[in-house]
């Protein structure tokens, strides 16, 4: 077969655009695909909150408890 015939054969067989057909039992949804973006946002917020707690705890210890701030505390923030 020449490349044009191969391409025509492959395009004619495809009913859904894509490289490979979906696995058995899976129905593709190209109009409204499933998204896990809310999990990414939630994870980002939780990580930022945990990091902020540790930053403020370190600064509180260095500035209030030990009263020995150093240059690294300025760089830390």
C-alpha positions as CSV (number, residue, x, y, z in Angstrom):
1,X,0.0,0.0,0.0
2,X,1.1,3.5,-0.7
3,X,1.0,6.0,2.2
4,X,-2.1,7.7,0.9
5,X,-4.0,4.4,0.8
6,X,-2.9,3.6,4.4
7,X,-4.0,7.0,5.6
8,X,-7.4,6.6,3.9
9,X,-7.8,3.1,5.3
10,X,-7.0,4.4,8.9
11,X,-9.2,7.5,8.6
12,X,-12.1,5.5,7.2
13,X,-12.0,3.1,10.2
14,X,-11.9,5.7,12.9
15,X,-15.3,6.7,14.3
16,X,-13.8,8.8,17.2
17,X,-10.9,11.1,16.7
18,X,-7.8,9.9,18.6
19,X,-4.7,7.9,18.2
20,X,-6.0,4.6,19.7
21,X,-9.4,3.3,20.5
22,X,-10.5,3.5,24.2
23,X,-10.0,0.5,26.4
24,X,-13.0,-1.8,26.8
25,X,-15.7,-0.5,29.1
26,X,-14.5,3.2,28.7
27,X,-16.7,5.7,26.8
28,X,-14.7,8.8,25.7
29,X,-16.3,12.1,26.4
30,X,-14.7,14.8,24.3
31,X,-17.3,17.4,25.0
32,X,-17.1,17.4,28.8
33,X,-14.0,15.4,29.9
34,X,-13.4,14.5,33.5
35,X,-11.2,17.0,35.3
36,X,-9.2,16.6,38.5
37,X,-8.3,20.3,38.7
38,X,-10.2,20.9,42.0
39,X,-7.9,18.3,43.6
40,X,-4.9,20.2,42.4
41,X,-6.2,23.4,43.8
42,X,-7.1,21.8,47.1
43,X,-3.6,20.2,47.4
44,X,-1.9,23.5,46.6
45,X,-3.9,25.4,49.2
46,X,-3.2,22.7,51.9
47,X,0.6,22.7,51.1
48,X,0.8,26.6,51.2
49,X,-1.0,26.6,54.6
50,X,1.3,23.9,56.0
51,X,4.4,25.8,54.7
52,X,3.1,29.1,56.2
53,X,2.6,27.5,59.6
54,X,6.2,26.3,59.6
55,X,7.6,29.6,58.4
56,X,5.7,31.5,61.1
57,X,6.7,29.0,63.8
58,X,10.3,29.4,62.9
59,X,10.2,33.1,62.9
60,X,8.3,33.2,66.2
61,X,11.0,31.0,67.8
62,X,13.8,33.0,66.4
63,X,12.3,36.4,67.2
64,X,10.4,35.9,70.4
65,X,11.7,32.8,72.1
66,X,15.5,33.0,71.5
67,X,15.6,36.7,70.6
68,X,18.5,35.9,68.3
69,X,17.5,36.8,64.7
70,X,20.2,36.3,62.1
71,X,20.7,37.2,58.5
72,X,19.2,33.8,57.5
73,X,15.8,34.8,58.9
74,X,15.6,37.7,56.4
75,X,16.6,35.4,53.6
76,X,14.2,32.7,54.8
77,X,11.2,35.0,54.3
